[in-house]
Amino acid sequence: MSQTKLRSYNNISPTIGDNVYIDQSAVIVGEISLADDVSIWPLVAARGDVNTISIGARTNIQDGTVLHVTRRSKGNPDGNLLSIGEDVTVGHKCMLHGCILGSRILVGMGAIIMDGVIVEDDVFIGAGTLVPPNKILKSGFLYMGNPAKQARLLNDKETNFLKDSAANYVALKNEYLEQNE
């Protein structure tokens, strides 16, 4: 894995766990931690320049996604960090900004999740969904729309799929890592 896509900011560099795949076209800047078996796919931009970003084990961030945070200020002394739990699938071209995601979540393609949002464990967020600031998405539901609304309970098949999706991406990133050895 070439280190050119990893950049420090204010002398703080990303920390990378074991067996992590970061595509050559992705950019990872500043105070970012990637746990074991994370995959970062083409054209992802992650900037931990004015606050921190943490990504849990076996999570995948797919093509074209933007990850950013909110600066600490007098009105918001802690700012808004970005925290993503374990076994999360973030679909293509999403924007996650200063929010907290639990574990076993699927964020559909093109979704936008804004500052102060908390997404509990075991949640589906539909493609194109806009989650407005400071909203809490409760565990066990599908959320859809603009703005996001609770659509229905997840069924057992969907709940099981959340871990399966993450596992599929772990297998795929392992293939990419093997090809690049």
C-alpha atoms as an extended CHARMM CRD file, in Angstrom:
* protein
*
       181  EXT
         1         1  MET       CA              0.0000000000        0.0000000000        0.0000000000  PROA      1               0.0000000000
         2         2  SER       CA              1.5620000000        3.2780000000       -1.1010000000  PROA      2               0.0000000000
         3         3  GLN       CA              1.5370000000        5.9930000000        1.5530000000  PROA      3               0.0000000000
         4         4  THR       CA              1.1580000000        8.9090000000       -0.9050000000  PROA      4               0.0000000000
         5         5  LYS       CA             -2.6250000000        9.0810000000       -0.4150000000  PROA      5               0.0000000000
         6         6  LEU       CA             -2.1760000000        9.4380000000        3.3610000000  PROA      6               0.0000000000
         7         7  ARG       CA             -1.4930000000       13.0240000000        4.3460000000  PROA      7               0.0000000000
         8         8  SER       CA             -0.7200000000       14.6470000000        7.6560000000  PROA      8               0.0000000000
         9         9  TYR       CA             -2.2800000000       17.9270000000        8.7230000000  PROA      9               0.0000000000
        10        10  ASN       CA             -0.8690000000       20.0030000000       11.6050000000  PROA      10              0.0000000000
        11        11  ASN       CA              1.6190000000       17.1650000000       12.1480000000  PROA      11              0.0000000000
        12        12  ILE       CA             -1.1890000000       14.6450000000       12.7470000000  PROA      12              0.0000000000
        13        13  SER       CA             -1.2180000000       11.6430000000       10.4430000000  PROA      13              0.0000000000
        14        14  PRO       CA             -3.8470000000        8.9740000000        9.8250000000  PROA      14              0.0000000000
        15        15  THR       CA             -3.5100000000        5.7210000000       11.7680000000  PROA      15              0.0000000000
        16        16  ILE       CA             -4.1780000000        2.5470000000        9.8620000000  PROA      16              0.0000000000
        17        17  GLY       CA             -5.0650000000       -0.8890000000       11.2720000000  PROA      17              0.0000000000
        18        18  ASP       CA             -4.1270000000       -4.2720000000        9.8580000000  PROA      18              0.0000000000
        19        19  ASN       CA             -5.2710000000       -5.5400000000        6.4540000000  PROA      19              0.0000000000
        20        20  VAL       CA             -6.6900000000       -2.1690000000        5.3690000000  PROA      20              0.0000000000
        21        21  TYR       CA             -7.2190000000       -1.4290000000        1.6770000000  PROA      21              0.0000000000
        22        22  ILE       CA             -7.0640000000        2.1840000000        0.4850000000  PROA      22              0.0000000000
        23        23  ASP       CA             -7.4610000000        2.7540000000       -3.2440000000  PROA      23              0.0000000000
        24        24  GLN       CA             -4.7040000000        4.8120000000       -4.8900000000  PROA      24              0.0000000000
        25        25  SER       CA             -7.2060000000        7.5330000000       -5.8790000000  PROA      25              0.0000000000
        26        26  ALA       CA             -8.5570000000        8.0320000000       -2.3400000000  PROA      26              0.0000000000
        27        27  VAL       CA             -7.2790000000       10.8460000000       -0.1090000000  PROA      27              0.0000000000
        28        28  ILE       CA             -7.0460000000       10.4100000000        3.6740000000  PROA      28              0.0000000000
        29        29  VAL       CA             -5.9380000000       13.5650000000        5.5340000000  PROA      29              0.0000000000
        30        30  GLY       CA             -5.2530000000       14.3310000000        9.1900000000  PROA      30              0.0000000000
        31        31  GLU       CA             -6.6600000000       12.8420000000       12.3720000000  PROA      31              0.0000000000
        32        32  ILE       CA             -8.2770000000        9.7280000000       10.9690000000  PROA      32              0.0000000000
        33        33  SER       CA             -8.1750000000        6.2060000000       12.3670000000  PROA      33              0.0000000000
        34        34  LEU       CA             -9.0360000000        3.1670000000       10.2880000000  PROA      34              0.0000000000
        35        35  ALA       CA             -9.5310000000       -0.0780000000       12.2290000000  PROA      35              0.0000000000
        36        36  ASP       CA             -8.6210000000       -3.5430000000       10.9380000000  PROA      36              0.0000000000
        37        37  ASP       CA            -10.0970000000       -4.7690000000        7.6450000000  PROA      37              0.0000000000
        38        38  VAL       CA            -11.4750000000       -1.3660000000        6.5910000000  PROA      38              0.0000000000
        39        39  SER       CA            -11.7270000000       -0.7100000000        2.8570000000  PROA      39              0.0000000000
        40        40  ILE       CA            -11.6140000000        2.7280000000        1.2460000000  PROA      40              0.0000000000
        41        41  TRP       CA            -12.5910000000        2.6100000000       -2.4340000000  PROA      41              0.0000000000
        42        42  PRO       CA            -11.8210000000        4.8620000000       -5.4400000000  PROA      42              0.0000000000
        43        43  LEU       CA            -12.1960000000        8.6380000000       -5.1470000000  PROA      43              0.0000000000
        44        44  VAL       CA            -13.0820000000        8.7180000000       -1.4480000000  PROA      44              0.0000000000
        45        45  ALA       CA            -12.0960000000       12.0000000000        0.2160000000  PROA      45              0.0000000000
        46        46  ALA       CA            -11.7390000000       11.9070000000        4.0100000000  PROA      46              0.0000000000
        47        47  ARG       CA            -10.5690000000       15.0600000000        5.7920000000  PROA      47              0.0000000000
        48        48  GLY       CA             -9.8640000000       14.8850000000        9.4950000000  PROA      48              0.0000000000
        49        49  ASP       CA             -8.3780000000       18.3700000000        9.5000000000  PROA      49              0.0000000000
        50        50  VAL       CA            -10.5370000000       20.2910000000       11.9960000000  PROA      50              0.0000000000
        51        51  ASN       CA            -11.8380000000       17.3420000000       14.0380000000  PROA      51              0.0000000000
        52        52  THR       CA            -11.4560000000       13.5520000000       14.1510000000  PROA      52              0.0000000000
        53        53  ILE       CA            -12.7270000000       10.7250000000       11.9750000000  PROA      53              0.0000000000
        54        54  SER       CA            -12.8090000000        7.1130000000       13.1600000000  PROA      54              0.0000000000
        55        55  ILE       CA            -13.8930000000        4.1230000000       11.0930000000  PROA      55              0.0000000000
        56        56  GLY       CA            -14.5550000000        0.7630000000       12.7650000000  PROA      56              0.0000000000
        57        57  ALA       CA            -13.4570000000       -2.7240000000       11.8020000000  PROA      57              0.0000000000
        58        58  ARG       CA            -14.7370000000       -4.3120000000        8.5970000000  PROA      58              0.0000000000
        59        59  THR       CA            -16.4080000000       -1.1030000000        7.4260000000  PROA      59              0.0000000000
        60        60  ASN       CA            -16.2910000000       -0.1680000000        3.7520000000  PROA      60              0.0000000000
        61        61  ILE       CA            -16.4770000000        3.3280000000        2.2920000000  PROA      61              0.0000000000
        62        62  GLN       CA            -17.4020000000        3.1160000000       -1.3640000000  PROA      62              0.0000000000
        63        63  ASP       CA            -16.4920000000        5.1150000000       -4.4530000000  PROA      63              0.0000000000
        64        64  GLY       CA            -16.8580000000        8.8960000000       -4.4570000000  PROA      64              0.0000000000
        65        65  THR       CA            -17.8920000000        9.2730000000       -0.8180000000  PROA      65              0.0000000000
        66        66  VAL       CA            -16.9220000000       12.4110000000        1.1280000000  PROA      66              0.0000000000
        67        67  LEU       CA            -16.1890000000       12.2090000000        4.8620000000  PROA      67              0.0000000000
        68        68  HSD       CA            -15.7230000000       15.4220000000        6.8400000000  PROA      68              0.0000000000
        69        69  VAL       CA            -16.1790000000       17.0130000000       10.2630000000  PROA      69              0.0000000000
        70        70  THR       CA            -17.1610000000       20.2980000000       11.9180000000  PROA      70              0.0000000000
        71        71  ARG       CA            -14.6180000000       22.6540000000       13.4370000000  PROA      71              0.0000000000
        72        72  ARG       CA            -14.5700000000       23.3240000000       17.1580000000  PROA      72              0.0000000000
        73        73  SER       CA            -15.8350000000       26.8650000000       17.8920000000  PROA      73              0.0000000000
        74        74  LYS       CA            -17.1760000000       29.0580000000       20.6880000000  PROA      74              0.0000000000
        75        75  GLY       CA            -20.7240000000       28.1030000000       19.7640000000  PROA      75              0.0000000000
        76        76  ASN       CA            -19.8400000000       24.4180000000       19.3540000000  PROA      76              0.0000000000
        77        77  PRO       CA            -16.7950000000       23.7500000000       21.6150000000  PROA      77              0.0000000000
        78        78  ASP       CA            -16.5050000000       20.0670000000       20.6230000000  PROA      78              0.0000000000
        79        79  GLY       CA            -17.4100000000       20.5960000000       16.9800000000  PROA      79              0.0000000000
        80        80  ASN       CA            -18.7860000000       17.4780000000       15.3250000000  PROA      80              0.0000000000
        81        81  LEU       CA            -16.4830000000       14.5280000000       14.8440000000  PROA      81              0.0000000000
        82        82  LEU       CA            -17.3070000000       11.7040000000       12.4490000000  PROA      82              0.0000000000
        83        83  SER       CA            -17.5120000000        8.2230000000       13.9600000000  PROA      83              0.0000000000
        84        84  ILE       CA            -18.4860000000        5.1340000000       11.9720000000  PROA      84              0.0000000000
        85        85  GLY       CA            -18.8910000000        1.8070000000       13.7900000000  PROA      85              0.0000000000
        86        86  GLU       CA            -18.0850000000       -1.7560000000       12.7570000000  PROA      86              0.0000000000
        87        87  ASP       CA            -19.5270000000       -3.7060000000        9.8150000000  PROA      87              0.0000000000
        88        88  VAL       CA            -20.9130000000       -0.5900000000        8.1080000000  PROA      88              0.0000000000
        89        89  THR       CA            -21.4200000000       -0.3310000000        4.3560000000  PROA      89              0.0000000000
        90        90  VAL       CA            -21.3680000000        3.2400000000        3.0370000000  PROA      90              0.0000000000
        91        91  GLY       CA            -22.5900000000        3.1980000000       -0.5640000000  PROA      91              0.0000000000
        92        92  HSD       CA            -21.2890000000        5.1070000000       -3.5700000000  PROA      92              0.0000000000
        93        93  LYS       CA            -21.2370000000        8.9380000000       -3.5550000000  PROA      93              0.0000000000
        94        94  CYS       CA            -22.4580000000        9.4700000000        0.0090000000  PROA      94              0.0000000000
        95        95  MET       CA            -21.6780000000       12.4960000000        2.1520000000  PROA      95              0.0000000000
        96        96  LEU       CA            -21.1760000000       11.9720000000        5.8890000000  PROA      96              0.0000000000
        97        97  HSD       CA            -20.4760000000       15.1660000000        7.8120000000  PROA      97              0.0000000000
        98        98  GLY       CA            -19.9170000000       15.3780000000       11.5560000000  PROA      98              0.0000000000
        99        99  CYS       CA            -22.2320000000       12.4980000000       12.4650000000  PROA      99              0.0000000000
       100       100  ILE       CA            -22.1040000000        9.3210000000       14.5350000000  PROA      100             0.0000000000
       101       101  LEU       CA            -23.0030000000        5.9630000000       13.0070000000  PROA      101             0.0000000000
       102       102  GLY       CA            -23.2600000000        2.8160000000       15.0890000000  PROA      102             0.0000000000
       103       103  SER       CA            -22.5340000000       -0.6940000000       13.7940000000  PROA      103             0.0000000000
       104       104  ARG       CA            -24.1890000000       -2.8810000000       11.1570000000  PROA      104             0.0000000000
       105       105  ILE       CA            -25.5790000000       -0.0360000000        9.0640000000  PROA      105             0.0000000000
       106       106  LEU       CA            -26.1150000000        0.2340000000        5.3310000000  PROA      106             0.0000000000
       107       107  VAL       CA            -25.9960000000        3.7780000000        3.9500000000  PROA      107             0.0000000000
       108       108  GLY       CA            -27.5430000000        3.7080000000        0.4690000000  PROA      108             0.0000000000
       109       109  MET       CA            -25.9480000000        5.3320000000       -2.5670000000  PROA      109             0.0000000000
       110       110  GLY       CA            -26.0080000000        9.1180000000       -2.6150000000  PROA      110             0.0000000000
       111       111  ALA       CA            -27.2740000000        9.5250000000        0.9490000000  PROA      111             0.0000000000
       112       112  ILE       CA            -26.3420000000       12.6580000000        2.8920000000  PROA      112             0.0000000000
       113       113  ILE       CA            -26.0070000000       12.5100000000        6.6740000000  PROA      113             0.0000000000
       114       114  MET       CA            -25.4650000000       15.8820000000        8.3230000000  PROA      114             0.0000000000
       115       115  ASP       CA            -23.9380000000       17.3170000000       11.5040000000  PROA      115             0.0000000000
       116       116  GLY       CA            -25.0670000000       16.0070000000       14.8610000000  PROA      116             0.0000000000
       117       117  VAL       CA            -26.9600000000       13.0090000000       13.4690000000  PROA      117             0.0000000000
       118       118  ILE       CA            -26.8260000000        9.7990000000       15.4900000000  PROA      118             0.0000000000
       119       119  VAL       CA            -27.5960000000        6.5380000000       13.7020000000  PROA      119             0.0000000000
       120       120  GLU       CA            -28.0780000000        3.6400000000       16.0970000000  PROA      120             0.0000000000
       121       121  ASP       CA            -27.0090000000        0.0420000000       15.2890000000  PROA      121             0.0000000000
       122       122  ASP       CA            -28.8100000000       -2.1250000000       12.6960000000  PROA      122             0.0000000000
       123       123  VAL       CA            -30.2230000000        0.5380000000       10.3690000000  PROA      123             0.0000000000
       124       124  PHE       CA            -30.8290000000        0.7720000000        6.6080000000  PROA      124             0.0000000000
       125       125  ILE       CA            -30.6880000000        4.2640000000        5.0830000000  PROA      125             0.0000000000
       126       126  GLY       CA            -32.2030000000        4.2830000000        1.5970000000  PROA      126             0.0000000000
       127       127  ALA       CA            -30.4080000000        5.5770000000       -1.4900000000  PROA      127             0.0000000000
       128       128  GLY       CA            -30.6620000000        9.3390000000       -1.8820000000  PROA      128             0.0000000000
       129       129  THR       CA            -31.8870000000        9.9110000000        1.6800000000  PROA      129             0.0000000000
       130       130  LEU       CA            -31.1260000000       13.2520000000        3.3560000000  PROA      130             0.0000000000
       131       131  VAL       CA            -30.7530000000       13.0000000000        7.1340000000  PROA      131             0.0000000000
       132       132  PRO       CA            -31.0040000000       16.5660000000        8.5140000000  PROA      132             0.0000000000
       133       133  PRO       CA            -28.8820000000       17.8660000000       11.3910000000  PROA      133             0.0000000000
       134       134  ASN       CA            -29.2830000000       16.4380000000       14.8970000000  PROA      134             0.0000000000
       135       135  LYS       CA            -31.7510000000       13.7010000000       13.9470000000  PROA      135             0.0000000000
       136       136  ILE       CA            -31.5980000000       10.3130000000       15.7120000000  PROA      136             0.0000000000
       137       137  LEU       CA            -32.2670000000        7.1980000000       13.6150000000  PROA      137             0.0000000000
       138       138  LYS       CA            -33.4630000000        4.3970000000       15.8900000000  PROA      138             0.0000000000
       139       139  SER       CA            -32.1730000000        0.8350000000       15.6690000000  PROA      139             0.0000000000
       140       140  GLY       CA            -33.9860000000       -1.7570000000       13.5670000000  PROA      140             0.0000000000
       141       141  PHE       CA            -35.6030000000        0.4920000000       10.9440000000  PROA      141             0.0000000000
       142       142  LEU       CA            -35.3910000000        1.4850000000        7.2860000000  PROA      142             0.0000000000
       143       143  TYR       CA            -35.2140000000        5.2570000000        6.7660000000  PROA      143             0.0000000000
       144       144  MET       CA            -35.9430000000        6.9330000000        3.4220000000  PROA      144             0.0000000000
       145       145  GLY       CA            -36.6780000000       10.3030000000        1.8970000000  PROA      145             0.0000000000
       146       146  ASN       CA            -35.7980000000       13.9720000000        1.9720000000  PROA      146             0.0000000000
       147       147  PRO       CA            -35.9220000000       14.6060000000        4.8510000000  PROA      147             0.0000000000
       148       148  ALA       CA            -35.4000000000       11.0870000000        6.2050000000  PROA      148             0.0000000000
       149       149  LYS       CA            -38.4640000000        9.4100000000        7.6710000000  PROA      149             0.0000000000
       150       150  GLN       CA            -38.7980000000        6.0690000000        9.4190000000  PROA      150             0.0000000000
       151       151  ALA       CA            -40.3290000000        3.8140000000        6.7430000000  PROA      151             0.0000000000
       152       152  ARG       CA            -40.6980000000        0.4420000000        8.4740000000  PROA      152             0.0000000000
       153       153  LEU       CA            -39.0860000000       -2.1900000000       10.6830000000  PROA      153             0.0000000000
       154       154  LEU       CA            -36.3280000000       -4.2630000000        9.1500000000  PROA      154             0.0000000000
       155       155  ASN       CA            -37.0960000000       -7.9390000000        8.6680000000  PROA      155             0.0000000000
       156       156  ASP       CA            -34.7160000000      -10.7230000000        9.7320000000  PROA      156             0.0000000000
       157       157  LYS       CA            -33.3250000000      -11.1600000000        6.2210000000  PROA      157             0.0000000000
       158       158  GLU       CA            -32.4190000000       -7.4630000000        6.0290000000  PROA      158             0.0000000000
       159       159  THR       CA            -30.8890000000       -7.4200000000        9.4970000000  PROA      159             0.0000000000
       160       160  ASN       CA            -28.7280000000      -10.4440000000        8.6210000000  PROA      160             0.0000000000
       161       161  PHE       CA            -27.7210000000       -8.7700000000        5.3550000000  PROA      161             0.0000000000
       162       162  LEU       CA            -26.0630000000       -5.9000000000        7.2420000000  PROA      162             0.0000000000
       163       163  LYS       CA            -23.1810000000       -8.1150000000        8.4600000000  PROA      163             0.0000000000
       164       164  ASP       CA            -23.1390000000      -10.0800000000        5.1870000000  PROA      164             0.0000000000
       165       165  SER       CA            -22.6230000000       -6.8700000000        3.1950000000  PROA      165             0.0000000000
       166       166  ALA       CA            -19.6270000000       -5.9090000000        5.3110000000  PROA      166             0.0000000000
       167       167  ALA       CA            -18.2070000000       -9.4420000000        5.0600000000  PROA      167             0.0000000000
       168       168  ASN       CA            -18.5350000000       -9.3570000000        1.2590000000  PROA      168             0.0000000000
       169       169  TYR       CA            -16.4740000000       -6.1740000000        1.1460000000  PROA      169             0.0000000000
       170       170  VAL       CA            -13.8370000000       -7.6420000000        3.4640000000  PROA      170             0.0000000000
       171       171  ALA       CA            -13.4820000000      -10.5310000000        0.9990000000  PROA      171             0.0000000000
       172       172  LEU       CA            -13.2980000000       -8.1560000000       -1.9640000000  PROA      172             0.0000000000
       173       173  LYS       CA            -10.6700000000       -5.9000000000       -0.3640000000  PROA      173             0.0000000000
       174       174  ASN       CA             -8.6390000000       -9.0300000000        0.4770000000  PROA      174             0.0000000000
       175       175  GLU       CA             -8.6250000000       -9.8820000000       -3.2340000000  PROA      175             0.0000000000
       176       176  TYR       CA             -7.4130000000       -6.3540000000       -4.0300000000  PROA      176             0.0000000000
       177       177  LEU       CA             -4.6850000000       -6.5770000000       -1.3740000000  PROA      177             0.0000000000
       178       178  GLU       CA             -3.5020000000       -9.9460000000       -2.7480000000  PROA      178             0.0000000000
       179       179  GLN       CA             -3.2610000000       -8.5330000000       -6.2840000000  PROA      179             0.0000000000
       180       180  ASN       CA             -1.1790000000       -5.5990000000       -5.0490000000  PROA      180             0.0000000000
       181       181  GLU       CA              1.4150000000       -7.6680000000       -3.1100000000  PROA      181             0.0000000000
